[in-house]
Amino acid sequence: MRVLVTGGAGYIGSVVAAQLLESGHDVSVLDDLSTGHREAVPEGCRFVEGGIRERAADVLAGHGIEAVLHFAARSVVPESMARPERYWDGNVGCTLALLEAMRTNGVARIVFSSTAAVYGEPESAEIGEDAPVRPGNPYGATKAAIDTALTEFARMHGIGAASLRYFNVAGAYAGLGERHDPETHLIPIVLQVALGRRESVAVYGEDYPTADGTCVRDYIHVADLAEAHLLALDACRPGEHRVYNLGNGTGFSVRQVVDVCREVTGRPVPAVAADRRPGDPAVLVASSERARRELGWTPRRPELRRIVADAWDFHTGGDSAGRPAG
Ligand code: UDP
């Protein structure tokens, strides 16, 4: 299939682009490189630098695109709290422009990168897709708004859409790993401490209603997450918008993650108690039963130790371009 990956120079987009190529798809990547890295775009992809509003229609028409996998977005919760307008414009506005470009060019399939942040503070321990959508921050609110738009576009325009709601993605695949600047995610920050690039990791809140008082999250390997995208792409049906949660179904606290990182790296990781981070729910753990049942998806790398070990390989094997050798 001829596919467009928006945000294919970013962490998750680049891994999905790599797997799409491996599966024989013809892959175009559109990315404005605002947060992505040109060298992360897998060799074999056609690369177009630019914004969705400016370039998406040309790329769809010029390359006979049949489906879009849409990753390009702003995704930092604290930034979204400080500057919500950037998120409404950059996430919702750009996605509407993309959907319009798809409509005018007859592209009728989209797989969308959504998030567990749409659920906010959940009511039950394991979150299914039918849990109430009550985002606790503007980032989650914009993703929830796009999910709603996709439902409407499926109903009114007959597109086939899938929203994949990610829990906490980590690990690396084929030399492609997480490199945000500034980094805000827990596992890469802890590994930077292990590498001596930071003095310590701040533990945001130790008074949550969890076993050790720190936040609990469901960590999923980026390669497992990417595989779900290829399955969702195949499962898109005209007029249907499907929603799937993607996680392992097991929660780890911040303290537990730090301990696993200490074990995997064999290095000391000083951890310092800090205030809660605004917008953080206490516990987010997925029920991915629907993805397993309907897509036939099985996470093949569910162990936290493996996820951290692959991220550690990425962080320690990098050459000067920040890209690991093998
Ligand atoms: N966290 C932390 N220190 C950090 C970064 C994150 O204690 O330096 C916590 C954060 O409050 C959350 C968990 O680690 O409870 C996972 O945060 P991350 O930003 O990786 O992902 P999120 O769950 O926000 O998508």
Boltz pocket constraint, residues with backbone or C-beta under 6 A from the ligand:
constraints:
  - pocket:
      binder: B
      contacts: [[A, 77], [A, 167], [A, 168], [A, 184], [A, 185], [A, 186], [A, 187], [A, 189], [A, 201], [A, 202], [A, 203], [A, 204], [A, 205], [A, 215], [A, 216], [A, 217], [A, 254], [A, 277], [A, 280], [A, 281]]
      max_distance: 6.0
